[in-house]
Amino acid sequence: MELQFSGMVTELAGCGEDEWEGHPSPTSWVKEECRTTGTVAWNALVVGKQAVRMPASARALRDGQIGFSHLALMARTAEWIGGLPTVAGVPAPEFDESALLARARIRLVAQLRRECAHLRHAGDPRRFLTEQVEEVEARFLELKATEGGALFLHGYLDTEGGATLRTALEPLARPAGAGEERSRERRFADALVELASHALDNGALPQHAGQRPHLQVTATLATVRGELGAPAAELELGGPIAAETARRLSCDAGVTRVVFGADSTVLDVGRATRVPATATRRAVHARDRGCVWPGCHRPVSWGEVHHLTHWGPGSTDLANLVAIC
């Protein structure tokens, strides 16, 4: 059915712009009128155009030896190689359907995609590089905030950028022991937050307004103490957060006291105090040697020093502290 659909899309493309009913291209018409994606429409058009050059592959699809995704990859490769120019009198390489079909019969789509990329590179490495540069230029990341301060992420990374991000996230996104209940998607989201937190903690980011960027939480003393009726804390670049979240974030933080008068005038600003102190942190690191959470193997450099009992009503001594990521 997909092969038949591809033939119909190709027939539409040959009808002329009048038949596209105002759309800029036949693929645009198919995307809108058939309620599909641009990639599906484009694949159908390419397969339809290249089907004459690939009769054996079309038969293999009908016989169930390969899937339509295999055929679409092969068709795009055939189109790519067929469009190569003659350079310095040397004709462009010809598309070898039989060799690629033999691989498609025994390869997964992801494996065949790599092999098609190798063929394109062998045919014209300069054009291959140009396409990769265009992919880099197409990078984008959209951060869309909700009313409460949460973020929706939407973006695109090229091959190199995507591999770099995955290489950084994969070790942090592994299941944490036999009792792991988080989905793979949740683990990747947690890993991205952890990676950003580690960069902030290490002070590796450029300074802004004379100081290293970090999370900034503003809370009343009543909020930090967990008193009933206290307002929520405020997270810069975020929004209101629960008192318990503010207390967790303040466990291993620099705390600055600001005193306001009755008319909201600032009366006093104290010096930032590290909670816990540097010497205490070193002692905890030497004792725990890593995250103490069962099944976690993060080193101490990736963790924070947290209180077993919150430092408001509790204490900041060694017996009340643990290293945890």
Backbone hydrogen bonds in HBPLUS format (Angstrom, degrees):
<---DONOR---> <-ACCEPTOR-->    atom                        ^
c    i                          cat <-CA-CA->   ^        H-A-AA   ^      H-
h    n   atom  resd res      DA  || num        DHA   H-A  angle D-A-AA Bond
n    s   type  num  typ     dist DA aas  dist angle  dist       angle   num
A0005-PHE N   A0001-MET O   2.84 MM   4  6.05 153.4  1.91 144.5 152.5     1
A0006-SER N   A0002-GLU O   2.91 MM   4  6.15 148.3  2.01 141.8 150.0     2
A0007-GLY N   A0003-LEU O   3.15 MM   4  6.49 149.8  2.25 142.6 149.7     3
A0008-MET N   A0004-GLN O   3.10 MM   4  6.46 149.4  2.20 145.5 153.7     4
A0009-VAL N   A0005-PHE O   2.96 MM   4  6.29 153.0  2.04 150.8 158.1     5
A0010-THR N   A0006-SER O   2.99 MM   4  6.22 158.1  2.04 147.9 153.7     6
A0011-GLU N   A0007-GLY O   2.95 MM   4  6.17 150.4  2.04 141.3 149.6     7
A0012-LEU N   A0008-MET O   2.94 MM   4  6.20 150.6  2.03 143.0 150.8     8
A0013-ALA N   A0009-VAL O   2.94 MM   4  6.26 151.6  2.02 146.0 153.7     9
A0014-GLY N   A0010-THR O   3.17 MM   4  6.46 135.8  2.38 139.5 150.2    10
A0014-GLY N   A0011-GLU O   3.19 MM   3  5.23 131.8  2.44  94.3 106.8    11
A0015-CYS N   A0012-LEU O   3.07 MM   3  5.27 162.1  2.11 108.7 114.3    12
A0019-GLU N   A0016-GLY O   3.17 MM   3  5.97 147.3  2.28 121.2 127.5    13
A0020-TRP N   A0017-GLU O   3.02 MM   3  5.18 151.0  2.11 104.7 113.8    14
A0023-HIS N   A0020-TRP O   3.14 MM   3  5.37 164.0  2.17 112.0 116.7    15
A0029-TRP N   A0025-SER O   3.14 MM   4  6.50 152.4  2.22 145.5 152.7    16
A0030-VAL N   A0026-PRO O   2.92 MM   4  6.22 162.6  1.95 152.6 156.6    17
A0031-LYS N   A0027-THR O   2.90 MM   4  6.03 159.0  1.94 145.6 151.5    18
A0032-GLU N   A0028-SER O   3.13 MM   4  6.30 160.9  2.17 147.6 151.3    19
A0033-GLU N   A0029-TRP O   2.80 MM   4  5.84 169.3  1.81 160.6 163.1    20
A0034-CYS N   A0030-VAL O   2.87 MM   4  5.26 150.9  1.96 134.6 142.5    21
A0036-THR N   A0031-LYS O   3.17 MM   5  4.86 150.9  2.26 126.3 134.8    22
A0041-ALA N   A0037-THR O   3.14 MM   4  6.41 163.4  2.17 148.6 153.1    23
A0042-TRP N   A0038-GLY O   2.87 MM   4  6.01 157.9  1.92 146.5 153.1    24
A0043-ASN N   A0039-THR O   2.85 MM   4  6.01 164.7  1.88 151.8 156.1    25
A0044-ALA N   A0040-VAL O   3.01 MM   4  6.17 158.4  2.06 145.8 151.7    26
A0045-LEU N   A0041-ALA O   3.08 MM   4  6.34 155.6  2.15 145.3 151.4    27
A0046-VAL N   A0042-TRP O   2.96 MM   4  6.23 163.5  1.98 156.4 160.5    28
A0047-VAL N   A0043-ASN O   2.89 MM   4  6.04 169.6  1.91 155.3 158.4    29
A0048-GLY N   A0044-ALA O   2.97 MM   4  6.07 159.5  2.01 144.1 150.3    30
A0049-LYS N   A0045-LEU O   3.01 MM   4  6.21 152.9  2.08 145.4 152.4    31
A0050-GLN N   A0046-VAL O   2.97 MM   4  6.14 153.8  2.04 151.4 158.4    32
A0051-ALA N   A0047-VAL O   2.91 MM   4  5.72 119.3  2.29 145.6 157.8    33
A0053-ARG N   A0050-GLN O   2.97 MM   3  5.36 127.5  2.25 108.5 121.9    34
A0054-MET N   A0051-ALA O   3.10 MM   3  4.96 145.0  2.23  95.4 106.1    35
A0058-ALA N   A0054-MET O   3.11 MM   4  6.37 153.7  2.18 149.6 156.8    36
A0059-ARG N   A0055-PRO O   3.03 MM   4  6.30 154.4  2.09 147.1 153.7    37
A0060-ALA N   A0056-ALA O   2.95 MM   4  6.19 149.7  2.04 140.4 149.1    38
A0061-LEU N   A0057-SER O   2.99 MM   4  6.27 143.3  2.13 141.9 151.3    39
A0062-ARG N   A0058-ALA O   3.10 MM   4  6.43 161.4  2.14 147.3 151.4    40
A0063-ASP N   A0059-ARG O   2.90 MM   4  6.13 145.5  2.02 146.4 156.4    41
A0065-GLN N   A0060-ALA O   2.82 MM   5  5.11 146.0  1.94 163.2 162.1    42
A0064-GLY N   A0061-LEU O   3.03 MM   3  5.14 157.8  2.08 105.1 111.9    43
A0070-HIS N   A0067-GLY O   3.12 MM   3  5.30 124.4  2.44  99.1 112.4    44
A0071-LEU N   A0067-GLY O   3.16 MM   4  6.57 161.0  2.20 148.8 153.5    45
A0072-ALA N   A0068-PHE O   2.81 MM   4  6.05 154.3  1.87 151.8 158.9    46
A0073-LEU N   A0069-SER O   3.11 MM   4  6.26 158.8  2.16 142.5 147.4    47
A0074-MET N   A0070-HIS O   2.99 MM   4  6.30 163.6  2.02 154.4 159.0    48
A0075-ALA N   A0071-LEU O   2.83 MM   4  6.02 155.1  1.90 148.1 155.3    49
A0076-ARG N   A0072-ALA O   2.95 MM   4  6.17 161.5  1.98 150.3 154.7    50
A0077-THR N   A0073-LEU O   3.01 MM   4  6.25 153.0  2.08 146.4 154.1    51
A0078-ALA N   A0074-MET O   2.86 MM   4  6.11 155.2  1.92 148.0 155.1    52
A0079-GLU N   A0075-ALA O   2.91 MM   4  6.16 158.4  1.96 151.3 156.8    53
A0080-TRP N   A0076-ARG O   2.95 MM   4  6.09 155.5  2.01 141.8 148.7    54
A0081-ILE N   A0077-THR O   2.90 MM   4  6.11 170.1  1.91 156.4 158.0    55
A0082-GLY N   A0078-ALA O   2.85 MM   4  5.84 152.2  1.93 141.7 150.6    56
A0083-GLY N   A0079-GLU O   3.13 MM   4  6.22 126.3  2.43 137.1 148.3    57
A0083-GLY N   A0080-TRP O   3.28 MM   3  5.39 143.4  2.42  97.1 107.1    58
A0084-LEU N   A0081-ILE O   3.20 MM   3  5.43 168.1  2.22 111.8 114.0    59
A0087-VAL N   A0090-VAL O   3.11 MM   3  5.26 143.2  2.25 152.2 144.6    60
A0090-VAL N   A0087-VAL O   2.81 MM   3  5.26 162.1  1.84 120.5 124.4    61
A0100-LEU N   A0096-ASP O   3.35 MM   4  6.56 167.0  2.37 150.4 154.0    62
A0101-LEU N   A0097-GLU O   2.80 MM   4  5.89 156.6  1.86 156.7 164.3    63
A0102-ALA N   A0098-SER O   3.03 MM   4  6.14 152.2  2.11 141.7 148.4    64
A0103-ARG N   A0099-ALA O   3.35 MM   4  6.66 148.1  2.46 138.4 145.9    65
A0104-ALA N   A0100-LEU O   2.91 MM   4  6.19 153.6  1.98 146.1 154.2    66
A0105-ARG N   A0101-LEU O   3.04 MM   4  6.26 147.4  2.15 150.1 156.4    67
A0106-ILE N   A0103-ARG O   3.09 MM   3  5.56 146.7  2.21 109.4 118.5    68
A0107-ARG N   A0103-ARG O   2.98 MM   4  5.90 112.9  2.45 146.6 164.5    69
A0112-LEU N   A0108-LEU O   2.91 MM   4  6.19 160.8  1.95 157.4 163.2    70
A0113-ARG N   A0109-VAL O   2.85 MM   4  6.05 148.5  1.95 149.4 158.3    71
A0114-ARG N   A0110-ALA O   3.37 MM   4  6.64 151.0  2.46 139.8 145.1    72
A0115-GLU N   A0111-GLN O   3.24 MM   4  6.59 159.2  2.29 146.3 151.6    73
A0116-CYS N   A0112-LEU O   2.89 MM   4  6.12 155.2  1.95 153.0 159.7    74
A0117-ALA N   A0113-ARG O   3.05 MM   4  6.27 148.4  2.16 140.7 149.2    75
A0118-HIS N   A0114-ARG O   3.01 MM   4  6.40 150.6  2.10 147.7 155.5    76
A0119-LEU N   A0115-GLU O   3.08 MM   4  6.40 152.3  2.16 144.3 151.3    77
A0120-ARG N   A0116-CYS O   2.99 MM   4  6.30 157.1  2.04 149.2 154.9    78
A0121-HIS N   A0117-ALA O   2.97 MM   4  6.20 158.7  2.01 149.8 155.6    79
A0122-ALA N   A0118-HIS O   2.93 MM   4  6.13 159.0  1.97 147.8 153.6    80
A0123-GLY N   A0119-LEU O   3.01 MM   4  6.21 144.3  2.14 141.9 151.4    81
A0124-ASP N   A0120-ARG O   3.08 MM   4  6.36 155.9  2.14 151.3 156.2    82
A0128-PHE N   A0124-ASP O   3.04 MM   4  6.26 155.3  2.10 151.1 158.9    83
A0129-LEU N   A0125-PRO O   2.93 MM   4  6.14 153.4  2.00 143.5 149.7    84
A0130-THR N   A0126-ARG O   2.95 MM   4  6.25 157.5  2.01 146.5 152.8    85
A0131-GLU N   A0127-ARG O   3.02 MM   4  6.30 156.0  2.08 149.4 154.4    86
A0132-GLN N   A0128-PHE O   3.15 MM   4  6.47 149.5  2.25 142.1 150.4    87
A0132-GLN N   A0129-LEU O   3.06 MM   3  5.07 116.4  2.48  94.8 110.6    88
A0133-VAL N   A0129-LEU O   2.92 MM   4  6.25 154.5  1.99 154.8 162.0    89
A0134-GLU N   A0130-THR O   2.99 MM   4  6.27 153.2  2.07 145.5 152.9    90
A0135-GLU N   A0131-GLU O   3.02 MM   4  6.32 142.6  2.16 139.2 149.2    91
A0136-VAL N   A0132-GLN O   3.06 MM   4  6.44 149.6  2.16 144.7 152.3    92
A0137-GLU N   A0133-VAL O   3.02 MM   4  6.38 157.3  2.08 149.7 155.6    93
A0138-ALA N   A0134-GLU O   3.10 MM   4  6.30 126.5  2.40 134.3 147.8    94
A0138-ALA N   A0135-GLU O   3.08 MM   3  5.01 134.9  2.30  93.2 106.2    95
A0139-ARG N   A0136-VAL O   3.12 MM   3  5.48 167.6  2.14 113.6 116.7    96
A0140-PHE N   A0156-TYR O   3.21 MM  16  5.47 157.2  2.26 140.9 144.7    97
A0156-TYR N   A0140-PHE O   2.91 MM  16  5.47 153.4  1.98 152.1 154.5    98
A0142-GLU N   A0154-HIS O   2.68 MM  12  5.11 170.8  1.68 159.6 162.6    99
A0154-HIS N   A0142-GLU O   3.09 MM  12  5.11 148.7  2.19 143.8 149.8   100
A0144-LYS N   A0152-PHE O   2.95 MM   8  5.05 173.2  1.95 153.2 154.5   101
A0152-PHE N   A0144-LYS O   2.79 MM   8  5.05 157.8  1.84 140.3 147.7   102
A0146-THR N   A0150-ALA O   2.78 MM   4  5.29 156.6  1.83 146.5 151.4   103
A0149-GLY N   A0146-THR O   3.12 MM   3  5.28 159.5  2.16 106.7 113.1   104
A0162-GLY N   A0158-ASP O   2.76 MM   4  5.79 163.4  1.78 156.3 161.4   105
A0163-ALA N   A0159-THR O   2.99 MM   4  6.08 157.1  2.04 144.1 150.4   106
A0164-THR N   A0160-GLU O   2.94 MM   4  6.13 154.7  2.00 147.9 154.9   107
A0165-LEU N   A0161-GLY O   3.05 MM   4  6.30 162.4  2.08 150.0 153.8   108
A0166-ARG N   A0162-GLY O   2.97 MM   4  6.14 166.6  1.98 150.7 154.8   109
A0167-THR N   A0163-ALA O   2.87 MM   4  5.93 155.6  1.93 145.4 152.3   110
A0168-ALA N   A0164-THR O   3.15 MM   4  6.36 147.5  2.26 141.9 149.7   111
A0169-LEU N   A0165-LEU O   2.94 MM   4  6.16 148.1  2.04 147.9 157.5   112
A0170-GLU N   A0166-ARG O   2.82 MM   4  5.67 164.3  1.84 154.6 157.1   113
A0172-LEU N   A0169-LEU O   2.96 MM   3  5.29 124.9  2.27 109.0 124.0   114
A0173-ALA N   A0169-LEU O   2.92 MM   4  5.99 124.6  2.24 150.8 166.7   115
A0173-ALA N   A0170-GLU O   3.11 MM   3  5.08 143.0  2.26  99.5 110.4   116
A0180-GLU N   A0177-GLY O   3.35 MM   3  5.72 158.2  2.40 116.0 116.2   117
A0187-ARG N   A0183-SER O   2.95 MM   4  6.24 157.8  2.00 150.8 157.0   118
A0188-PHE N   A0184-ARG O   3.00 MM   4  6.27 152.5  2.07 148.5 155.4   119
A0189-ALA N   A0185-GLU O   3.05 MM   4  6.31 153.9  2.12 144.7 151.8   120
A0190-ASP N   A0186-ARG O   2.90 MM   4  6.18 161.4  1.94 153.1 158.0   121
A0191-ALA N   A0187-ARG O   2.86 MM   4  6.02 150.6  1.94 141.4 150.2   122
A0192-LEU N   A0188-PHE O   2.98 MM   4  6.22 149.9  2.08 145.6 152.4   123
A0193-VAL N   A0189-ALA O   3.18 MM   4  6.48 160.4  2.22 149.8 154.2   124
A0194-GLU N   A0190-ASP O   2.89 MM   4  6.13 157.8  1.94 148.9 155.7   125
A0195-LEU N   A0191-ALA O   2.85 MM   4  6.02 154.3  1.92 146.2 152.9   126
A0196-ALA N   A0192-LEU O   3.10 MM   4  6.33 159.6  2.14 146.0 150.7   127
A0197-SER N   A0193-VAL O   2.91 MM   4  6.13 157.9  1.96 149.2 155.9   128
A0198-HIS N   A0194-GLU O   2.90 MM   4  6.10 154.6  1.97 148.4 154.7   129
A0199-ALA N   A0195-LEU O   3.14 MM   4  6.40 153.9  2.21 143.6 150.1   130
A0200-LEU N   A0196-ALA O   3.04 MM   4  6.34 152.9  2.12 147.9 155.2   131
A0201-ASP N   A0197-SER O   2.86 MM   4  6.10 161.9  1.89 152.0 157.1   132
A0202-ASN N   A0198-HIS O   2.99 MM   4  6.11 150.0  2.08 146.5 153.5   133
A0204-ALA N   A0199-ALA O   3.42 MM   5  5.84 158.9  2.47 165.3 167.6   134
A0203-GLY N   A0200-LEU O   3.14 MM   3  5.32 154.3  2.21 104.4 112.4   135
A0208-HIS N   A0211-GLN O   2.87 MM   3  5.53 170.1  1.88 151.5 149.7   136
A0211-GLN N   A0208-HIS O   3.29 MM   3  5.53 164.7  2.32 107.9 112.4   137
A0236-GLU N   A0216-GLN O   2.93 MM  20  5.47 172.3  1.94 169.3 170.7   138
A0218-THR N   A0234-GLU O   2.84 MM  16  5.12 163.8  1.87 150.7 156.0   139
A0234-GLU N   A0218-THR O   2.81 MM  16  5.12 163.9  1.83 151.3 157.0   140
A0223-THR N   A0220-THR O   3.07 MM   3  5.13 123.6  2.41  95.8 109.9   141
A0224-VAL N   A0220-THR O   3.09 MM   4  6.48 161.2  2.13 153.6 157.6   142
A0225-ARG N   A0221-LEU O   2.96 MM   4  6.17 150.3  2.05 146.5 154.9   143
A0227-GLU N   A0222-ALA O   2.94 MM   5  5.30 163.9  1.97 160.8 160.0   144
A0226-GLY N   A0223-THR O   3.03 MM   3  5.02 145.2  2.16  97.6 108.4   145
A0230-ALA N   A0227-GLU O   3.29 MM   3  5.78 154.0  2.36 134.4 133.2   146
A0233-ALA N   A0241-ILE O   3.06 MM   8  5.29 143.9  2.20 161.9 159.9   147
A0241-ILE N   A0233-ALA O   2.86 MM   8  5.29 156.8  1.92 136.0 142.5   148
A0235-LEU N   A0239-GLY O   3.01 MM   4  5.15 158.0  2.06 126.8 133.9   149
A0238-GLY N   A0235-LEU O   2.87 MM   3  5.05 139.9  2.03 136.4 133.8   150
A0245-THR N   A0242-ALA O   3.07 MM   3  5.21 120.3  2.45  98.6 113.1   151
A0246-ALA N   A0242-ALA O   3.03 MM   4  6.42 157.0  2.08 152.1 158.7   152
A0247-ARG N   A0243-ALA O   2.89 MM   4  6.20 155.1  1.95 151.2 158.1   153
A0248-ARG N   A0244-GLU O   2.97 MM   4  6.21 151.4  2.05 142.2 149.9   154
A0249-LEU N   A0245-THR O   2.95 MM   4  6.22 162.2  1.98 152.6 156.8   155
A0250-SER N   A0246-ALA O   2.96 MM   4  6.10 143.7  2.10 142.8 152.8   156
A0251-CYS N   A0248-ARG O   3.21 MM   3  5.29 158.1  2.26 103.0 109.7   157
A0253-ALA N   A0275-VAL O   3.08 MM  22  5.56 128.8  2.35 148.3 154.2   158
A0275-VAL N   A0253-ALA O   2.89 MM  22  5.56 159.3  1.94 159.3 166.2   159
A0255-VAL N   A0273-THR O   2.81 MM  18  5.16 170.5  1.82 144.6 144.9   160
A0273-THR N   A0255-VAL O   2.81 MM  18  5.16 162.3  1.84 139.6 144.0   161
A0270-GLY N   A0257-ARG O   2.71 MM  13  4.98 163.8  1.74 153.0 158.2   162
A0259-VAL N   A0268-ASP O   2.76 MM   9  5.00 166.5  1.77 150.3 154.9   163
A0267-LEU N   A0259-VAL O   2.65 MM   8  5.40 158.4  1.69 150.7 157.8   164
A0268-ASP N   A0259-VAL O   3.31 MM   9  5.00 153.6  2.39 132.2 132.9   165
A0261-GLY N   A0265-THR O   2.66 MM   4  5.08 152.7  1.73 145.7 155.6   166
A0264-SER N   A0261-GLY O   3.07 MM   3  5.16 149.2  2.17 117.4 115.7   167
A0281-ARG N   A0277-ALA O   2.97 MM   4  6.26 158.2  2.01 155.0 161.6   168
A0282-ARG N   A0278-THR O   3.01 MM   4  6.31 158.3  2.06 152.7 158.0   169
A0283-ALA N   A0279-ALA O   3.10 MM   4  6.37 150.7  2.19 141.9 149.7   170
A0284-VAL N   A0280-THR O   2.98 MM   4  6.31 156.0  2.04 151.9 158.1   171
A0285-HIS N   A0281-ARG O   2.93 MM   4  6.17 163.3  1.96 154.9 159.3   172
A0286-ALA N   A0282-ARG O   2.94 MM   4  6.11 159.2  1.99 146.8 152.3   173
A0287-ARG N   A0283-ALA O   2.99 MM   4  6.17 147.3  2.10 141.9 150.7   174
A0288-ASP N   A0284-VAL O   2.85 MM   4  5.96 179.7  1.85 162.4 162.5   175
A0289-ARG N   A0285-HIS O   2.88 MM   4  5.24 150.3  1.97 134.3 143.9   176
A0291-CYS N   A0298-ARG O   3.01 MM   7  5.51 161.5  2.05 150.7 155.4   177
A0292-VAL N   A0323-ALA O   3.03 MM  31  6.20 154.0  2.10 159.6 159.0   178
A0296-CYS N   A0293-TRP O   3.01 MM   3  5.56 164.4  2.04 140.5 142.3   179
A0302-TRP N   A0299-PRO O   3.00 MM   3  5.63 158.4  2.05 117.5 124.1   180
A0303-GLY N   A0300-VAL O   3.04 MM   3  5.03 163.4  2.07 106.6 111.6   181
A0304-GLU N   A0324-ILE O   2.79 MM  20  5.47 165.5  1.81 138.4 141.3   182
A0324-ILE N   A0304-GLU O   2.84 MM  20  5.47 165.3  1.87 160.3 165.0   183
A0306-HIS N   A0322-VAL O   2.83 MM  16  5.48 158.7  1.87 167.3 167.9   184
A0322-VAL N   A0306-HIS O   2.90 MM  16  5.48 149.9  1.99 151.9 161.7   185
A0308-LEU N   A0320-ASN O   2.80 MM  12  5.30 156.4  1.85 138.6 144.5   186
A0314-GLY N   A0310-HIS O   2.73 MM   4  5.38 135.2  1.93 149.6 162.1   187
A0320-ASN N   A0317-ASP O   2.99 MM   3  5.62 152.2  2.07 118.9 127.2   188
A0321-LEU N   A0318-LEU O   3.25 MM   3  5.34 166.2  2.27 113.5 113.8   189
